Amino acid sequence: MAKKVLGISFGRKMSNCDIMVKQALMKCEEEGCETAFIRADDLNIENCTGCIACTIGTMTGRGRGYCVKHDDFDILDENIMQSDALIIACPTYETSVTGRFKTICDRIGPSHDITFRKAAYDEGKAAGKPESALPDARAFKKRTAALISIGGAMTENWICLTLPMMYEFTFPMAIDVVDAVEYYGAMAHESVVGYPEMMERMTKVGENIVASIKAESEEERTKWRGDEDEGACPMCHTRLLQLSHDAKTVDCVVCGSHGTFEIVDGKLKVSYTEEEKKRSRLYWGGKLEHSTEIKTQAQPSGTIKNLKELKQPYEDFVRPPFPTDENAYGNVKK
């Protein structure tokens, strides 16, 4: 059976994101893969409301981890479930990912976390529940992904938050990112089709994805195939670090792992212990640490007995928005 590669573009129709993802998908098809393509902006997906019904339902065994809202997210979800690999491109409008990208990540979020889903699945199986009452087992399939960030700015720092943020899409189901491309300076080309080197890089993205899903060993499947070396982090290969409050250690913003740093031959070198590597958000250990925190420390409803009374002053505090000049935005009545 042919491997399935899903391409997702968060950009404008037939703009750079669409074209770059499709170029990579075309290479995947050449190599015998079945492909699908989705433009995120064509989907009607509502914001997550933070109701936590998905997580509570999974934790208590009363749900399958699905969102209570059934909109076009179901289309995206089913395509992800069928896929063996993903190629995702997101533009940079204001230094980071688009609103649509974040909305979808919030909807994937806790509801698809494999540590929650796997525990519920195993417990349900042991209790004799049918598959139809359990989290979708396809969520546990090992998948790989390539991430592509795009920005018009000629300086990289104007888009530097996009690629690290894109890992939010892959965290919950532990999708292994094997390639990443940061395309800045896009304004120097009318379209990426006029930039042969970048189009060739997209062909390489397709080749790298195919190599990952055809790999015969786990080491080869998850092998980093991006252009850059390890960067600051050997797990996610990004360069975004957060300095600790005492300025003695750093955290990888993507992985959450703690590291120590030193200057070697004039270069910043960050080191992570094997224990810290294992608690990366990219791996089971890091995800389990987080889900265990939620399961053991989150306070249930009813803990504060007079909660309604305590909230009442804020319920009573109602103020309208400041008035807006109807002519301020060109909405002149005729």
TORKOL-4160 file (C-alpha; in steps of 0.2 Angstrom, whole numbers, padded with zeros to 4 digits, m for minus):
334
<pt num="1" X="0000" Y="0000" Z="0000"/>
<pt num="2" X="0007" Y="0017" Z="m0005"/>
<pt num="3" X="0012" Y="0029" Z="0009"/>
<pt num="4" X="0002" Y="0044" Z="0011"/>
<pt num="5" X="0009" Y="0062" Z="0012"/>
<pt num="6" X="m0002" Y="0076" Z="0017"/>
<pt num="7" X="0002" Y="0094" Z="0012"/>
<pt num="8" X="m0005" Y="0109" Z="0022"/>
<pt num="9" X="m0003" Y="0127" Z="0017"/>
<pt num="10" X="m0008" Y="0141" Z="0028"/>
<pt num="11" X="m0004" Y="0154" Z="0015"/>
<pt num="12" X="m0014" Y="0163" Z="0001"/>
<pt num="13" X="m0021" Y="0154" Z="m0013"/>
<pt num="14" X="m0007" Y="0150" Z="m0026"/>
<pt num="15" X="0005" Y="0161" Z="m0016"/>
<pt num="16" X="0022" Y="0154" Z="m0010"/>
<pt num="17" X="0015" Y="0142" Z="0003"/>
<pt num="18" X="0004" Y="0133" Z="m0009"/>
<pt num="19" X="0017" Y="0132" Z="m0022"/>
<pt num="20" X="0031" Y="0126" Z="m0011"/>
<pt num="21" X="0021" Y="0113" Z="m0003"/>
<pt num="22" X="0015" Y="0107" Z="m0020"/>
<pt num="23" X="0032" Y="0106" Z="m0026"/>
<pt num="24" X="0037" Y="0094" Z="m0012"/>
<pt num="25" X="0021" Y="0084" Z="m0014"/>
<pt num="26" X="0025" Y="0082" Z="m0033"/>
<pt num="27" X="0042" Y="0074" Z="m0028"/>
<pt num="28" X="0033" Y="0062" Z="m0016"/>
<pt num="29" X="0021" Y="0057" Z="m0030"/>
<pt num="30" X="0036" Y="0054" Z="m0041"/>
<pt num="31" X="0042" Y="0042" Z="m0028"/>
<pt num="32" X="0026" Y="0032" Z="m0027"/>
<pt num="33" X="0017" Y="0041" Z="m0013"/>
<pt num="34" X="m0001" Y="0045" Z="m0012"/>
<pt num="35" X="m0003" Y="0064" Z="m0008"/>
<pt num="36" X="m0017" Y="0076" Z="m0003"/>
<pt num="37" X="m0017" Y="0095" Z="m0001"/>
<pt num="38" X="m0027" Y="0106" Z="0010"/>
<pt num="39" X="m0027" Y="0125" Z="0011"/>
<pt num="40" X="m0031" Y="0129" Z="0029"/>
<pt num="41" X="m0040" Y="0145" Z="0025"/>
<pt num="42" X="m0052" Y="0135" Z="0015"/>
<pt num="43" X="m0058" Y="0127" Z="0031"/>
<pt num="44" X="m0071" Y="0134" Z="0043"/>
<pt num="45" X="m0063" Y="0130" Z="0059"/>
<pt num="46" X="m0068" Y="0139" Z="0075"/>
<pt num="47" X="m0057" Y="0144" Z="0090"/>
<pt num="48" X="m0054" Y="0133" Z="0104"/>
<pt num="49" X="m0065" Y="0139" Z="0119"/>
<pt num="50" X="m0054" Y="0131" Z="0132"/>
<pt num="51" X="m0069" Y="0120" Z="0139"/>
<pt num="52" X="m0057" Y="0106" Z="0141"/>
<pt num="53" X="m0071" Y="0093" Z="0138"/>
<pt num="54" X="m0059" Y="0084" Z="0126"/>
<pt num="55" X="m0046" Y="0081" Z="0140"/>
<pt num="56" X="m0058" Y="0078" Z="0154"/>
<pt num="57" X="m0067" Y="0065" Z="0143"/>
<pt num="58" X="m0051" Y="0056" Z="0139"/>
<pt num="59" X="m0044" Y="0056" Z="0157"/>
<pt num="60" X="m0061" Y="0049" Z="0164"/>
<pt num="61" X="m0064" Y="0037" Z="0150"/>
<pt num="62" X="m0080" Y="0045" Z="0145"/>
<pt num="63" X="m0074" Y="0051" Z="0129"/>
<pt num="64" X="m0063" Y="0048" Z="0114"/>
<pt num="65" X="m0053" Y="0064" Z="0114"/>
<pt num="66" X="m0063" Y="0073" Z="0101"/>
<pt num="67" X="m0068" Y="0091" Z="0101"/>
<pt num="68" X="m0086" Y="0095" Z="0105"/>
<pt num="69" X="m0087" Y="0106" Z="0090"/>
<pt num="70" X="m0089" Y="0097" Z="0074"/>
<pt num="71" X="m0084" Y="0109" Z="0060"/>
<pt num="72" X="m0071" Y="0107" Z="0046"/>
<pt num="73" X="m0058" Y="0103" Z="0059"/>
<pt num="74" X="m0065" Y="0085" Z="0057"/>
<pt num="75" X="m0059" Y="0085" Z="0039"/>
<pt num="76" X="m0041" Y="0090" Z="0044"/>
<pt num="77" X="m0041" Y="0078" Z="0058"/>
<pt num="78" X="m0046" Y="0063" Z="0047"/>
<pt num="79" X="m0033" Y="0068" Z="0034"/>
<pt num="80" X="m0020" Y="0068" Z="0047"/>
<pt num="81" X="m0025" Y="0051" Z="0054"/>
<pt num="82" X="m0024" Y="0044" Z="0037"/>
<pt num="83" X="m0006" Y="0051" Z="0033"/>
<pt num="84" X="0011" Y="0044" Z="0036"/>
<pt num="85" X="0019" Y="0061" Z="0034"/>
<pt num="86" X="0015" Y="0079" Z="0033"/>
<pt num="87" X="0023" Y="0094" Z="0024"/>
<pt num="88" X="0017" Y="0111" Z="0032"/>
<pt num="89" X="0020" Y="0128" Z="0026"/>
<pt num="90" X="0015" Y="0144" Z="0035"/>
<pt num="91" X="0018" Y="0163" Z="0031"/>
<pt num="92" X="0024" Y="0176" Z="0043"/>
<pt num="93" X="0012" Y="0191" Z="0043"/>
<pt num="94" X="0018" Y="0198" Z="0060"/>
<pt num="95" X="0034" Y="0190" Z="0066"/>
<pt num="96" X="0026" Y="0173" Z="0070"/>
<pt num="97" X="0013" Y="0160" Z="0064"/>
<pt num="98" X="m0004" Y="0166" Z="0057"/>
<pt num="99" X="m0020" Y="0166" Z="0068"/>
<pt num="100" X="m0027" Y="0152" Z="0058"/>
<pt num="101" X="m0011" Y="0141" Z="0062"/>
<pt num="102" X="m0013" Y="0145" Z="0080"/>
<pt num="103" X="m0032" Y="0141" Z="0080"/>
<pt num="104" X="m0029" Y="0124" Z="0073"/>
<pt num="105" X="m0014" Y="0120" Z="0085"/>
<pt num="106" X="m0026" Y="0125" Z="0099"/>
<pt num="107" X="m0039" Y="0113" Z="0093"/>
<pt num="108" X="m0026" Y="0099" Z="0090"/>
<pt num="109" X="m0018" Y="0102" Z="0107"/>
<pt num="110" X="m0023" Y="0092" Z="0122"/>
<pt num="111" X="m0036" Y="0083" Z="0113"/>
<pt num="112" X="m0023" Y="0073" Z="0103"/>
<pt num="113" X="m0010" Y="0072" Z="0116"/>
<pt num="114" X="m0004" Y="0054" Z="0114"/>
<pt num="115" X="0000" Y="0052" Z="0132"/>
<pt num="116" X="m0018" Y="0055" Z="0137"/>
<pt num="117" X="m0025" Y="0045" Z="0122"/>
<pt num="118" X="m0014" Y="0030" Z="0125"/>
<pt num="119" X="m0018" Y="0029" Z="0143"/>
<pt num="120" X="m0037" Y="0030" Z="0139"/>
<pt num="121" X="m0035" Y="0017" Z="0125"/>
<pt num="122" X="m0026" Y="0005" Z="0135"/>
<pt num="123" X="m0037" Y="0006" Z="0150"/>
<pt num="124" X="m0053" Y="0005" Z="0139"/>
<pt num="125" X="m0046" Y="m0010" Z="0130"/>
<pt num="126" X="m0042" Y="m0019" Z="0147"/>
<pt num="127" X="m0060" Y="m0015" Z="0152"/>
<pt num="128" X="m0067" Y="m0023" Z="0136"/>
<pt num="129" X="m0073" Y="m0007" Z="0128"/>
<pt num="130" X="m0075" Y="m0008" Z="0109"/>
<pt num="131" X="m0064" Y="0001" Z="0097"/>
<pt num="132" X="m0078" Y="0013" Z="0093"/>
<pt num="133" X="m0078" Y="0019" Z="0111"/>
<pt num="134" X="m0059" Y="0022" Z="0112"/>
<pt num="135" X="m0047" Y="0036" Z="0106"/>
<pt num="136" X="m0043" Y="0033" Z="0087"/>
<pt num="137" X="m0028" Y="0021" Z="0087"/>
<pt num="138" X="m0022" Y="0029" Z="0071"/>
<pt num="139" X="m0016" Y="0044" Z="0083"/>
<pt num="140" X="m0002" Y="0032" Z="0088"/>
<pt num="141" X="0005" Y="0029" Z="0071"/>
<pt num="142" X="0023" Y="0035" Z="0069"/>
<pt num="143" X="0024" Y="0050" Z="0057"/>
<pt num="144" X="0037" Y="0062" Z="0051"/>
<pt num="145" X="0035" Y="0080" Z="0045"/>
<pt num="146" X="0044" Y="0094" Z="0036"/>
<pt num="147" X="0041" Y="0112" Z="0042"/>
<pt num="148" X="0042" Y="0127" Z="0030"/>
<pt num="149" X="0041" Y="0145" Z="0036"/>
<pt num="150" X="0040" Y="0160" Z="0024"/>
<pt num="151" X="0042" Y="0178" Z="0026"/>
<pt num="152" X="0045" Y="0193" Z="0015"/>
<pt num="153" X="0057" Y="0202" Z="0027"/>
<pt num="154" X="0075" Y="0203" Z="0021"/>
<pt num="155" X="0081" Y="0201" Z="0038"/>
<pt num="156" X="0079" Y="0184" Z="0047"/>
<pt num="157" X="0075" Y="0190" Z="0064"/>
<pt num="158" X="0058" Y="0197" Z="0057"/>
<pt num="159" X="0052" Y="0179" Z="0055"/>
<pt num="160" X="0062" Y="0170" Z="0068"/>
<pt num="161" X="0048" Y="0165" Z="0079"/>
<pt num="162" X="0038" Y="0156" Z="0065"/>
<pt num="163" X="0047" Y="0140" Z="0063"/>
<pt num="164" X="0049" Y="0137" Z="0082"/>
<pt num="165" X="0030" Y="0140" Z="0084"/>
<pt num="166" X="0026" Y="0128" Z="0070"/>
<pt num="167" X="0032" Y="0113" Z="0081"/>
<pt num="168" X="0016" Y="0116" Z="0090"/>
<pt num="169" X="0007" Y="0107" Z="0076"/>
<pt num="170" X="0018" Y="0091" Z="0079"/>
<pt num="171" X="0020" Y="0091" Z="0098"/>
<pt num="172" X="0003" Y="0082" Z="0103"/>
<pt num="173" X="0005" Y="0066" Z="0092"/>
<pt num="174" X="0024" Y="0066" Z="0093"/>
<pt num="175" X="0026" Y="0068" Z="0075"/>
<pt num="176" X="0045" Y="0068" Z="0071"/>
<pt num="177" X="0051" Y="0083" Z="0061"/>
<pt num="178" X="0065" Y="0078" Z="0050"/>
<pt num="179" X="0067" Y="0093" Z="0039"/>
<pt num="180" X="0064" Y="0112" Z="0041"/>
<pt num="181" X="0066" Y="0127" Z="0029"/>
<pt num="182" X="0066" Y="0145" Z="0034"/>
<pt num="183" X="0063" Y="0156" Z="0019"/>
<pt num="184" X="0065" Y="0174" Z="0022"/>
<pt num="185" X="0068" Y="0188" Z="0010"/>
<pt num="186" X="0053" Y="0182" Z="m0001"/>
<pt num="187" X="0049" Y="0200" Z="m0006"/>
<pt num="188" X="0065" Y="0199" Z="m0017"/>
<pt num="189" X="0055" Y="0188" Z="m0029"/>
<pt num="190" X="0038" Y="0191" Z="m0036"/>
<pt num="191" X="0035" Y="0172" Z="m0033"/>
<pt num="192" X="0045" Y="0158" Z="m0027"/>
<pt num="193" X="0043" Y="0150" Z="m0044"/>
<pt num="194" X="0056" Y="0163" Z="m0050"/>
<pt num="195" X="0068" Y="0157" Z="m0037"/>
<pt num="196" X="0075" Y="0141" Z="m0044"/>
<pt num="197" X="0086" Y="0137" Z="m0028"/>
<pt num="198" X="0071" Y="0137" Z="m0017"/>
<pt num="199" X="0061" Y="0127" Z="m0028"/>
<pt num="200" X="0075" Y="0114" Z="m0029"/>
<pt num="201" X="0075" Y="0114" Z="m0010"/>
<pt num="202" X="0057" Y="0110" Z="m0010"/>
<pt num="203" X="0060" Y="0095" Z="m0021"/>
<pt num="204" X="0073" Y="0090" Z="m0008"/>
<pt num="205" X="0060" Y="0092" Z="0006"/>
<pt num="206" X="0050" Y="0079" Z="m0004"/>
<pt num="207" X="0065" Y="0067" Z="m0006"/>
<pt num="208" X="0068" Y="0069" Z="0013"/>
<pt num="209" X="0050" Y="0065" Z="0018"/>
<pt num="210" X="0050" Y="0050" Z="0006"/>
<pt num="211" X="0067" Y="0044" Z="0013"/>
<pt num="212" X="0060" Y="0045" Z="0031"/>
<pt num="213" X="0044" Y="0035" Z="0028"/>
<pt num="214" X="0053" Y="0022" Z="0018"/>
<pt num="215" X="0066" Y="0020" Z="0031"/>
<pt num="216" X="0069" Y="0002" Z="0038"/>
<pt num="217" X="0075" Y="0007" Z="0056"/>
<pt num="218" X="0069" Y="0020" Z="0069"/>
<pt num="219" X="0086" Y="0029" Z="0068"/>
<pt num="220" X="0085" Y="0031" Z="0050"/>
<pt num="221" X="0066" Y="0036" Z="0050"/>
<pt num="222" X="0069" Y="0050" Z="0063"/>
<pt num="223" X="0086" Y="0056" Z="0056"/>
<pt num="224" X="0088" Y="0075" Z="0054"/>
<pt num="225" X="0089" Y="0079" Z="0036"/>
<pt num="226" X="0088" Y="0098" Z="0036"/>
<pt num="227" X="0102" Y="0109" Z="0030"/>
<pt num="228" X="0108" Y="0116" Z="0046"/>
<pt num="229" X="0118" Y="0106" Z="0059"/>
<pt num="230" X="0111" Y="0103" Z="0077"/>
<pt num="231" X="0109" Y="0122" Z="0080"/>
<pt num="232" X="0107" Y="0126" Z="0098"/>
<pt num="233" X="0097" Y="0110" Z="0101"/>
<pt num="234" X="0101" Y="0092" Z="0096"/>
<pt num="235" X="0082" Y="0087" Z="0097"/>
<pt num="236" X="0073" Y="0100" Z="0087"/>
<pt num="237" X="0088" Y="0109" Z="0079"/>
<pt num="238" X="0081" Y="0126" Z="0082"/>
<pt num="239" X="0091" Y="0141" Z="0088"/>
<pt num="240" X="0079" Y="0149" Z="0100"/>
<pt num="241" X="0084" Y="0149" Z="0118"/>
<pt num="242" X="0077" Y="0156" Z="0134"/>
<pt num="243" X="0090" Y="0162" Z="0147"/>
<pt num="244" X="0085" Y="0157" Z="0165"/>
<pt num="245" X="0082" Y="0170" Z="0178"/>
<pt num="246" X="0099" Y="0167" Z="0186"/>
<pt num="247" X="0107" Y="0168" Z="0169"/>
<pt num="248" X="0116" Y="0152" Z="0173"/>
<pt num="249" X="0106" Y="0140" Z="0162"/>
<pt num="250" X="0096" Y="0140" Z="0146"/>
<pt num="251" X="0080" Y="0132" Z="0140"/>
<pt num="252" X="0076" Y="0126" Z="0122"/>
<pt num="253" X="0060" Y="0136" Z="0119"/>
<pt num="254" X="0054" Y="0122" Z="0108"/>
<pt num="255" X="0059" Y="0107" Z="0118"/>
<pt num="256" X="0058" Y="0114" Z="0136"/>
<pt num="257" X="0074" Y="0105" Z="0140"/>
<pt num="258" X="0086" Y="0113" Z="0152"/>
<pt num="259" X="0104" Y="0115" Z="0146"/>
<pt num="260" X="0121" Y="0123" Z="0151"/>
<pt num="261" X="0131" Y="0134" Z="0140"/>
<pt num="262" X="0149" Y="0140" Z="0137"/>
<pt num="263" X="0159" Y="0150" Z="0125"/>
<pt num="264" X="0171" Y="0138" Z="0115"/>
<pt num="265" X="0182" Y="0146" Z="0102"/>
<pt num="266" X="0171" Y="0161" Z="0102"/>
<pt num="267" X="0155" Y="0152" Z="0099"/>
<pt num="268" X="0141" Y="0148" Z="0111"/>
<pt num="269" X="0140" Y="0130" Z="0114"/>
<pt num="270" X="0124" Y="0122" Z="0123"/>
<pt num="271" X="0125" Y="0105" Z="0132"/>
<pt num="272" X="0111" Y="0094" Z="0137"/>
<pt num="273" X="0112" Y="0079" Z="0148"/>
<pt num="274" X="0104" Y="0063" Z="0142"/>
<pt num="275" X="0090" Y="0065" Z="0155"/>
<pt num="276" X="0086" Y="0082" Z="0149"/>
<pt num="277" X="0086" Y="0076" Z="0131"/>
<pt num="278" X="0073" Y="0063" Z="0136"/>
<pt num="279" X="0061" Y="0076" Z="0144"/>
<pt num="280" X="0060" Y="0086" Z="0127"/>
<pt num="281" X="0042" Y="0090" Z="0123"/>
<pt num="282" X="0046" Y="0080" Z="0106"/>
<pt num="283" X="0048" Y="0064" Z="0115"/>
<pt num="284" X="0036" Y="0053" Z="0126"/>
<pt num="285" X="0045" Y="0057" Z="0142"/>
<pt num="286" X="0042" Y="0076" Z="0141"/>
<pt num="287" X="0024" Y="0073" Z="0136"/>
<pt num="288" X="0021" Y="0061" Z="0150"/>
<pt num="289" X="0029" Y="0073" Z="0162"/>
<pt num="290" X="0016" Y="0087" Z="0157"/>
<pt num="291" X="0001" Y="0075" Z="0157"/>
<pt num="292" X="0005" Y="0069" Z="0174"/>
<pt num="293" X="0006" Y="0086" Z="0180"/>
<pt num="294" X="m0011" Y="0090" Z="0174"/>
<pt num="295" X="m0018" Y="0073" Z="0181"/>
<pt num="296" X="m0010" Y="0075" Z="0198"/>
<pt num="297" X="m0011" Y="0094" Z="0201"/>
<pt num="298" X="m0026" Y="0101" Z="0192"/>
<pt num="299" X="m0039" Y="0106" Z="0205"/>
<pt num="300" X="m0057" Y="0099" Z="0202"/>
<pt num="301" X="m0073" Y="0109" Z="0202"/>
<pt num="302" X="m0080" Y="0112" Z="0219"/>
<pt num="303" X="m0063" Y="0115" Z="0227"/>
<pt num="304" X="m0068" Y="0133" Z="0232"/>
<pt num="305" X="m0084" Y="0132" Z="0240"/>
<pt num="306" X="m0089" Y="0150" Z="0239"/>
<pt num="307" X="m0083" Y="0152" Z="0221"/>
<pt num="308" X="m0099" Y="0160" Z="0215"/>
<pt num="309" X="m0098" Y="0173" Z="0228"/>
<pt num="310" X="m0080" Y="0177" Z="0225"/>
<pt num="311" X="m0083" Y="0179" Z="0207"/>
<pt num="312" X="m0099" Y="0190" Z="0209"/>
<pt num="313" X="m0090" Y="0207" Z="0209"/>
<pt num="314" X="m0082" Y="0203" Z="0192"/>
<pt num="315" X="m0099" Y="0198" Z="0186"/>
<pt num="316" X="m0106" Y="0214" Z="0191"/>
<pt num="317" X="m0091" Y="0224" Z="0183"/>
<pt num="318" X="m0099" Y="0228" Z="0166"/>
<pt num="319" X="m0092" Y="0242" Z="0155"/>
<pt num="320" X="m0095" Y="0245" Z="0137"/>
<pt num="321" X="m0081" Y="0247" Z="0124"/>
<pt num="322" X="m0075" Y="0265" Z="0121"/>
<pt num="323" X="m0086" Y="0274" Z="0108"/>
<pt num="324" X="m0079" Y="0273" Z="0090"/>
<pt num="325" X="m0080" Y="0287" Z="0077"/>
<pt num="326" X="m0090" Y="0279" Z="0063"/>
<pt num="327" X="m0080" Y="0289" Z="0051"/>
<pt num="328" X="m0063" Y="0284" Z="0057"/>
<pt num="329" X="m0061" Y="0269" Z="0046"/>
<pt num="330" X="m0069" Y="0276" Z="0031"/>
<pt num="331" X="m0087" Y="0269" Z="0035"/>
<pt num="332" X="m0095" Y="0285" Z="0030"/>
<pt num="333" X="m0114" Y="0284" Z="0029"/>
<pt num="334" X="m0122" Y="0290" Z="0013"/>
